[in-house]
């Protein structure tokens, strides 16, 4: 899945950071969770809406 303004590898790393404190199963089905546990990317597993929601909820750091 392509999200404008994000490199896919950077986006996957960011999603993993955002989900580290959350219940991954809230976003993934049992089949998707198994695929994630086997190494599939969150970018490939999450819907565009879920990705946008996670990014929108992420705290921002303004200097």
Secondary structure as UniProt FT lines:
FT   TURN            4..5
FT   HELIX           8..19
FT   TURN            20..21
FT   HELIX           24..26
FT   HELIX           30..37
FT   TURN            38..39
FT   HELIX           42..45
FT   HELIX           48..57
//
